[in-house]
Amino acid sequence: MKNHRILMVCSYPPRECGIATYSQDLIRALKRCFGSTIEIEVCALENEYCDANDYPEEVKYKIDAQELSSFFKVANKLNERDDIGMVCVQHEFGLFGGDYGGHLVAFLLKLDIPISCVFHTVLPYPDEKRTKIVQVLGDLSEKLIVLTNKSAEILESDYHIDNNKLAVIPHGTHVVLWKEKQRLKNRYGFQNKNVLSTFGLLSENKNIETALRALPKILQKFPNTVYLVIGKTHPDIIKREGESYRNALLTIVDDLDIKDHVIFINDYLELSRLLEYLSLSDVYLFSSKDPNQAVSGTFAYAMSCGTPVISTPIPHSKEYLDSSTGILLNDFEDPIAISNAVIDLLEQPLTATSMGKNAFLKMRAFSWENVAISYSGIFQDYLQHNNSLDFSLPPIKTDHIEDMTTDFGMLQFSNFSVPDTSFGYTLDDNARALIAMLMYYKKKEMTKSCD
């Protein structure tokens, strides 16, 4: 069978960067959703700070992004194959060598395979050279994918990209259950604490210093508050500058005398632990000072965990955050505005909880599985199958049904995932539950007989 594979060109774990994590999450979701009907390989981008040997098995090629010859070498190998339906490039200007990542243009010009390009950063008001490079990437691609509507608008208005070539696919999020914050707080030792958090690979653009300077005013009113700064320093920053930024943050903590209220979790956390930290947080602080940061995975993950977000006005937060899900700040480096916003939420816990639930519900539409389905709509036209990609239904989980069922029957309502006994039981709900469980039992028995 020809043309049944997708090749993803991207940074990739074990490299620690946002695009690498995004790419791995997307590939895993595509495999979960479509199983063996789609095969995905990876061409991993490397630079002078990253030259890994312990890649997972899907990584079949490596490119030294600073060496144009490395791009040509891989392009020649790919052109010899007849089983790749599309090359999908995860684009960030800093990932590719040459001016404005111009090595990528030479690579795509040499390829004889259909191309899609995902723009994670779309800068407004570009100079002439950036405009030309983006336009060439658009001309060489069958489809340009962006993560926000604003990015699509900028590509159309500032770069003159045809709207018909654009597709908006939001940043994916991991599906988590609505968890009781107090239970998680107890597990992590934050009983009777108000927990603020921020996460991501540290760099100056994170603007953590502004959040730290907001803390003293918050502590005057809520002295039982702690601020979790989750994440190690970006590996590229460490190689260039060492831990100068983190050390500067530690100095601010000492100068403000808030060291008992700030916890630096200097680690690249595994996903499950990260999601629990976000779920137990009372408020998530997103303090980026880059007004052109098109999208943030950290912002999306915090909302998906049901945490009200206070955010500076980057395009992503302006598009997704409103008064029902959090607080959008007007400025980028205003500690007083952050202080006032946090105090407002801590003074109104019911409002904060409502914001968190609304954020939780809003982000359900952007699960990685739904993102994978959107990508498959683009890939499908370039994969030669007798039939369309076969969607694999996820395994059936009965956890919530079991939680909702007592010795008497199935309860009528829950508050998210927490059973609500105050409304009791209804006959029709229990009848439907009985039918569903009989169907589940029959399915399990059929599976056993096939085994």
Phi, psi and omega per residue, in radians:
M1 nan 2.197 -3.090
K2 -1.676 2.796 3.020
N3 0.928 0.796 -3.123
H4 -1.981 0.221 -3.123
R5 -2.099 2.669 2.978
I6 -1.976 2.370 3.036
L7 -1.914 2.133 3.119
M8 -1.709 2.158 3.063
V9 -1.784 2.010 -2.969
C10 -2.953 2.894 2.842
S11 -1.264 2.690 -2.996
Y12 -2.663 2.518 3.091
P13 -0.986 2.495 0.327
P14 -1.408 0.020 3.042
R15 -1.051 2.336 -3.073
E16 -1.752 1.714 3.034
C17 -2.770 2.841 -3.050
G18 -1.090 -0.696 -3.134
I19 -1.161 -0.647 3.112
A20 -1.077 -0.818 3.134
T21 -1.110 -0.783 3.116
Y22 -0.993 -0.831 -3.073
S23 -1.108 -0.746 3.131
Q24 -1.151 -0.734 3.116
D25 -1.086 -0.717 3.127
L26 -1.125 -0.799 -3.120
I27 -1.103 -0.742 3.113
R28 -1.085 -0.692 3.135
A29 -1.177 -0.705 3.092
L30 -1.063 -0.709 3.135
K31 -1.210 -0.668 3.097
R32 -1.114 -0.686 -3.037
C33 -1.401 -0.589 -2.980
F34 -2.155 0.009 3.000
G35 0.902 -2.323 -3.047
S36 -1.385 -0.083 -3.136
T37 -1.382 -0.124 3.015
I38 -2.370 2.303 3.102
E39 -2.033 2.356 -3.022
I40 -2.215 2.262 3.013
E41 -2.024 2.826 -3.087
V42 -2.189 2.381 2.913
C43 -1.893 1.913 -3.005
A44 -1.508 2.284 3.086
L45 -1.507 2.328 3.133
E46 -2.217 2.789 3.038
N47 -2.421 -2.945 -3.081
E48 -1.161 -0.285 -3.133
Y49 -1.690 -0.167 -3.067
C50 -2.463 2.029 3.084
D51 -2.506 1.395 -2.976
A52 -1.550 2.666 3.077
N53 -2.066 -0.219 -3.047
D54 -1.825 0.827 3.085
Y55 -1.261 2.699 3.017
P56 -1.222 2.986 -2.940
E57 -1.148 -0.399 -3.117
E58 -1.247 -0.266 3.110
V59 -1.400 1.940 -3.092
K60 -1.869 -0.342 -3.119
Y61 -2.398 2.725 3.038
K62 -2.333 2.489 3.095
I63 -2.200 2.257 2.952
D64 -1.404 1.855 -2.963
A65 -1.126 -0.315 3.140
Q66 -1.528 -0.184 -3.065
E67 -1.943 1.959 -3.137
L68 -1.050 -0.634 3.141
S69 -1.068 -0.546 3.125
S70 -1.157 -0.667 3.068
F71 -1.098 -0.796 -3.102
F72 -1.127 -0.671 -3.129
K73 -1.073 -0.789 3.136
V74 -1.216 -0.706 3.128
A75 -1.015 -0.739 3.128
N76 -1.085 -0.727 3.125
K77 -1.130 -0.709 -3.119
L78 -1.175 -0.664 -3.129
N79 -1.162 -0.337 3.102
E80 -1.358 -0.234 -3.091
R81 -1.637 2.696 3.095
D82 -2.161 0.278 -3.076
D83 -2.005 0.200 3.121
I84 -1.825 2.024 -3.108
G85 -1.397 -0.589 -3.113
M86 -2.725 2.498 2.959
V87 -1.759 2.163 3.140
C88 -1.928 2.064 -3.089
V89 -1.750 2.164 2.995
Q90 -1.561 1.852 -2.914
H91 -1.736 2.252 2.921
E92 -2.492 2.302 -3.006
F93 -0.956 -0.640 -3.078
G94 -1.321 -0.169 -3.098
L95 -1.394 -0.444 -3.004
F96 -1.942 2.454 -3.122
G97 -1.242 2.974 -3.112
G98 1.512 2.944 3.117
D99 -1.094 2.217 -3.122
Y100 0.959 0.533 -3.123
G101 1.229 0.546 -3.032
G102 -1.128 -0.335 3.095
H103 -1.017 -0.514 -3.129
L104 -1.108 -0.677 3.135
V105 -1.028 -0.824 3.129
A106 -1.057 -0.687 3.131
F107 -1.092 -0.819 -3.086
L108 -1.250 -0.573 3.077
L109 -1.087 -0.539 -3.104
K110 -1.447 -0.351 -3.088
L111 -1.332 2.476 3.036
D112 -1.897 0.617 -3.067
I113 -2.236 2.465 3.090
P114 -0.985 2.553 -2.992
I115 -2.236 2.440 2.863
S116 -2.155 2.584 -3.060
C117 -2.293 2.225 -3.124
V118 -1.803 2.015 -3.137
F119 -1.615 1.921 3.091
H120 -1.472 -0.400 3.074
T121 -2.223 2.241 3.077
V122 -2.267 1.864 -3.058
L123 -1.583 2.296 3.086
P124 -1.330 2.889 3.068
Y125 0.895 0.943 -3.072
P126 -1.277 2.701 2.988
D127 -1.351 3.080 -3.007
E128 -1.101 -0.688 -3.084
K129 -1.196 -0.764 3.112
R130 -1.103 -0.706 3.130
T131 -1.032 -0.799 -3.115
K132 -1.124 -0.712 -3.140
I133 -1.114 -0.783 3.134
V134 -1.134 -0.689 3.121
Q135 -1.119 -0.692 3.097
V136 -1.137 -0.743 3.087
L137 -1.048 -0.657 3.079
G138 -1.144 -0.733 3.135
D139 -1.131 -0.601 -3.088
L140 -1.429 -0.253 -3.040
S141 -1.772 2.532 3.019
E142 -1.292 -0.558 -3.117
K143 -2.628 2.430 2.998
L144 -1.867 2.183 -3.107
I145 -1.870 2.313 3.043
V146 -2.207 2.903 -2.993
L147 -1.804 -0.145 3.097
T148 -2.446 2.755 3.082
N149 -1.120 -0.604 3.138
K150 -1.087 -0.716 3.106
S151 -1.067 -0.703 3.106
A152 -1.106 -0.724 3.127
E153 -1.079 -0.717 -3.120
I154 -1.175 -0.742 3.120
L155 -1.067 -0.643 -3.119
E156 -1.308 -0.762 -3.033
S157 -1.481 -0.725 -3.030
D158 -1.640 -0.448 -3.114
Y159 -1.957 -0.091 3.078
H160 1.052 0.714 3.064
I161 -1.484 2.359 3.128
D162 -1.077 2.222 -3.114
N163 -1.014 -0.545 -3.123
N164 -1.168 -0.312 3.135
K165 -1.549 -0.137 -3.024
L166 -1.702 2.516 3.012
A167 -2.356 2.339 3.091
V168 -1.778 2.033 3.074
I169 -2.198 1.952 -3.050
P170 -1.089 2.802 3.044
H171 -1.067 2.357 -3.131
G172 -1.285 2.774 3.068
T173 -2.370 2.719 3.123
H174 -1.537 2.414 3.130
V175 -1.347 2.091 3.059
V176 -2.125 2.695 3.055
L177 -1.424 2.620 3.065
W178 -1.182 1.975 -3.039
K179 -1.916 2.675 3.100
E180 -1.325 2.087 -3.096
K181 -1.014 -0.695 -3.037
Q182 -1.118 -0.653 3.133
R183 -1.111 -0.752 3.118
L184 -1.216 -0.658 3.092
K185 -1.062 -0.745 3.123
N186 -1.089 -0.703 -3.120
R187 -1.108 -0.657 -3.079
Y188 -1.670 0.083 3.057
G189 1.419 0.475 3.138
F190 -1.953 0.610 3.101
Q191 -1.028 2.427 3.074
N192 1.029 0.508 3.100
K193 -2.064 2.518 2.880
N194 -1.534 2.173 -3.031
V195 -1.936 2.098 2.969
L196 -1.801 2.623 3.136
S197 -2.581 2.746 3.014
T198 -2.529 2.473 3.057
F199 -2.462 2.835 3.122
G200 2.359 2.841 3.085
L201 -1.128 2.207 -3.009
L202 -1.295 2.378 2.974
S203 -2.758 2.970 -3.075
E204 -1.059 -0.539 3.137
N205 -1.093 -0.389 3.126
K206 -1.136 -0.467 3.039
N207 1.051 0.649 -3.136
I208 -1.084 -0.491 -3.097
E209 -1.058 -0.595 3.115
T210 -1.182 -0.700 3.089
A211 -1.132 -0.688 3.113
L212 -1.092 -0.713 -3.127
R213 -1.230 -0.275 3.063
A214 -1.415 -0.308 -2.979
L215 -1.176 -0.736 -3.092
P216 -0.966 -0.739 3.128
K217 -1.128 -0.663 3.100
I218 -1.113 -0.737 -3.097
L219 -1.172 -0.478 3.086
Q220 -1.058 -0.629 -3.105
K221 -1.674 -0.583 -3.116
F222 -2.286 1.386 -3.061
P223 -1.174 -0.191 3.134
N224 -1.637 0.492 -3.117
T225 -1.691 2.423 3.016
V226 -2.188 2.618 -3.130
Y227 -2.109 2.058 3.141
L228 -1.668 2.094 3.032
V229 -1.812 1.763 -2.947
I230 -1.765 2.090 3.036
G231 2.366 2.535 3.083
K232 -1.446 2.909 3.081
T233 -1.195 2.499 -3.135
H234 -0.959 2.261 -3.083
P235 -0.955 -0.675 3.126
D236 -1.120 -0.638 3.116
I237 -1.162 -0.734 3.139
I238 -1.057 -0.751 -3.103
K239 -1.173 -0.566 -3.120
R240 -1.510 -0.720 -2.944
E241 -2.206 -0.050 -3.046
G242 1.219 -2.596 -3.101
E243 -1.749 0.583 -3.070
S244 -1.081 -0.677 -3.136
Y245 -1.204 -0.816 3.112
R246 -1.061 -0.714 3.125
N247 -1.110 -0.630 3.086
A248 -1.135 -0.663 3.094
L249 -1.143 -0.712 3.106
L250 -1.096 -0.635 3.092
T251 -1.130 -0.737 3.093
I252 -1.066 -0.746 3.118
V253 -1.030 -0.776 3.115
D254 -1.138 -0.787 -3.108
D255 -1.092 -0.620 -3.129
L256 -1.509 -0.077 -3.139
D257 0.986 0.848 -3.127
I258 -2.149 0.372 -3.037
K259 -1.130 -0.408 3.106
D260 -1.360 -0.101 -3.062
H261 -2.092 0.023 -3.138
V262 -2.138 2.204 3.138
I263 -2.089 2.028 3.057
F264 -1.585 2.040 3.081
I265 -1.751 1.555 -2.977
N266 -1.469 1.283 -3.054
D267 -2.723 2.725 3.020
Y268 -1.687 1.609 -2.917
L269 -1.225 2.554 2.968
E270 -1.149 2.682 -2.957
L271 -1.003 -0.807 -3.046
S272 -1.058 -0.716 3.140
R273 -1.210 -0.698 3.113
L274 -1.050 -0.806 -3.113
L275 -1.129 -0.552 3.083
E276 -1.220 -0.712 3.069
Y277 -1.037 -0.747 -3.141
L278 -1.180 -0.654 -3.121
S279 -1.183 -0.601 -3.122
L280 -1.433 -0.195 -3.108
S281 -1.239 2.456 3.069
D282 -1.442 -0.563 3.123
V283 -2.534 2.395 3.036
Y284 -1.833 2.267 3.137
L285 -1.804 2.080 3.051
F286 -1.970 1.891 -2.905
S287 -2.032 0.329 -3.112
S288 -0.858 2.457 3.118
K289 -1.852 0.219 3.127
D290 -1.664 1.833 -3.080
P291 -1.169 -0.245 -3.130
N292 -1.838 0.215 3.079
Q293 -1.202 1.844 -2.985
A294 -1.139 -0.652 -3.023
V295 -2.668 2.694 3.096
S296 -2.438 2.108 3.047
G297 -1.151 -0.607 -3.134
T298 -1.111 -0.713 3.096
F299 -1.066 -0.818 -3.121
A300 -1.114 -0.740 -3.122
Y301 -1.118 -0.706 3.141
A302 -1.081 -0.792 3.115
M303 -1.082 -0.707 -3.081
S304 -1.192 -0.340 3.107
C305 -1.552 0.104 3.085
G306 1.343 0.543 3.137
T307 -1.893 2.196 3.069
P308 -1.093 2.414 -3.023
V309 -1.967 2.346 2.935
I310 -1.881 2.115 -2.970
S311 -2.369 2.534 2.922
T312 -1.231 2.802 -2.943
P313 -1.496 1.085 2.977
I314 -1.320 2.823 -3.109
P315 -0.947 -0.698 -3.127
H316 -1.062 -0.850 -3.097
S317 -1.218 -0.590 3.107
K318 -1.127 -0.515 -3.116
E319 -1.471 -0.559 -2.995
Y320 -1.891 -0.347 -3.048
L321 -1.738 2.358 3.027
D322 -2.496 -3.092 -3.029
S323 -1.152 -0.233 3.127
S324 -1.550 -0.244 -3.062
T325 -2.118 -0.165 -3.125
G326 2.954 -2.758 -3.108
I327 -2.251 2.151 3.097
L328 -1.698 2.081 -3.135
L329 -1.365 2.775 3.139
N330 -1.565 -0.432 -3.037
D331 -2.175 3.008 -3.057
F332 -1.794 -0.446 -3.060
E333 -2.361 1.044 -3.085
D334 -2.186 1.618 -3.104
P335 -1.108 -0.541 3.137
I336 -1.131 -0.707 3.114
A337 -1.101 -0.697 3.094
I338 -1.129 -0.790 3.126
S339 -0.978 -0.872 -3.090
N340 -1.109 -0.689 -3.136
A341 -1.151 -0.768 3.119
V342 -1.098 -0.790 -3.138
I343 -1.060 -0.721 3.110
D344 -1.013 -0.756 -3.112
L345 -1.251 -0.697 -3.140
L346 -1.209 -0.493 3.084
E347 -1.336 -0.317 -3.101
Q348 -2.215 1.258 -3.060
P349 -1.059 -0.574 3.118
L350 -1.166 -0.696 3.087
T351 -1.129 -0.749 3.132
A352 -1.080 -0.754 3.116
T353 -1.091 -0.727 3.110
S354 -1.094 -0.730 3.087
M355 -1.051 -0.777 -3.140
G356 -1.066 -0.746 3.135
K357 -1.147 -0.698 3.121
N358 -1.135 -0.698 3.090
A359 -1.108 -0.758 3.125
F360 -0.976 -0.828 -3.116
L361 -1.203 -0.716 -3.098
K362 -1.068 -0.691 -3.043
M363 -1.435 -0.117 3.124
R364 -1.059 -0.552 -3.116
A365 -1.175 -0.298 -3.040
F366 -1.890 0.496 3.068
S367 -1.041 2.704 3.141
W368 -1.011 -0.571 3.129
E369 -1.119 -0.733 3.107
N370 -1.192 -0.631 3.067
V371 -1.096 -0.740 3.119
A372 -1.063 -0.703 3.112
I373 -1.087 -0.702 3.114
S374 -1.126 -0.736 3.082
Y375 -1.094 -0.668 -3.096
S376 -1.096 -0.519 3.103
G377 -1.120 -0.506 3.082
I378 -1.434 -0.763 -3.098
F379 -1.177 -0.571 -2.978
Q380 -0.925 -0.721 -3.064
D381 -1.164 -0.270 -3.068
Y382 -1.979 0.137 3.085
L383 -1.937 2.120 -3.067
Q384 -1.531 1.601 3.064
H385 -1.999 2.699 3.006
N386 -1.152 -0.599 3.113
N387 -2.202 3.004 3.117
S388 -1.214 2.928 3.082
L389 -0.982 2.350 -3.108
D390 -1.555 2.060 3.137
F391 -1.357 2.272 3.139
S392 -1.694 2.059 3.119
L393 -1.139 2.459 3.128
P394 -1.194 2.775 3.108
P395 -1.102 2.533 3.136
I396 -1.311 2.297 3.085
K397 -2.033 2.332 -3.097
T398 -1.895 0.189 -3.051
D399 -0.959 -0.816 -3.057
H400 -1.226 -0.675 3.088
I401 -1.059 -0.732 3.121
E402 -1.127 -0.700 3.115
D403 -1.120 -0.586 -3.074
M404 -1.458 -0.111 -3.043
T405 -1.824 2.252 3.064
T406 -1.891 -3.065 3.090
D407 -1.145 -0.334 -3.104
F408 -1.578 -0.658 -3.102
G409 2.883 -2.841 -3.113
M410 -1.680 2.233 3.130
L411 -1.121 2.693 -3.066
Q412 -1.359 -0.684 -3.017
F413 -2.334 2.783 2.959
S414 -2.383 2.754 3.001
N415 -1.717 1.636 -2.905
F416 1.013 -2.002 -3.092
S417 -1.714 0.081 -3.089
V418 -1.718 2.045 3.137
P419 -0.982 2.404 3.136
D420 -1.956 1.804 -3.062
T421 -1.345 -0.224 -3.012
S422 -1.182 -0.397 -3.114
F423 -1.693 -0.088 3.035
G424 1.218 -2.485 -2.956
Y425 -2.229 2.718 2.980
T426 -2.298 2.609 -3.096
L427 -1.144 -0.740 -3.063
D428 -1.165 -0.659 3.096
D429 -1.100 -0.725 -3.122
N430 -1.225 -0.570 3.084
A431 -1.142 -0.778 3.123
R432 -1.145 -0.674 3.120
A433 -1.118 -0.681 3.120
L434 -1.120 -0.768 3.115
I435 -1.074 -0.783 -3.126
A436 -1.063 -0.742 -3.100
M437 -1.259 -0.551 3.049
L438 -1.160 -0.688 3.084
M439 -1.129 -0.694 3.112
Y440 -1.136 -0.745 3.123
Y441 -1.081 -0.754 -3.135
K442 -1.095 -0.721 3.140
K443 -1.116 -0.733 3.133
K444 -1.137 -0.697 3.139
E445 -1.144 -0.665 3.107
M446 -1.154 -0.666 3.115
T447 -1.119 -0.730 3.134
K448 -1.094 -0.720 -3.101
S449 -1.174 -0.565 3.094
C450 -1.227 -0.584 3.117
D451 -1.187 nan nan
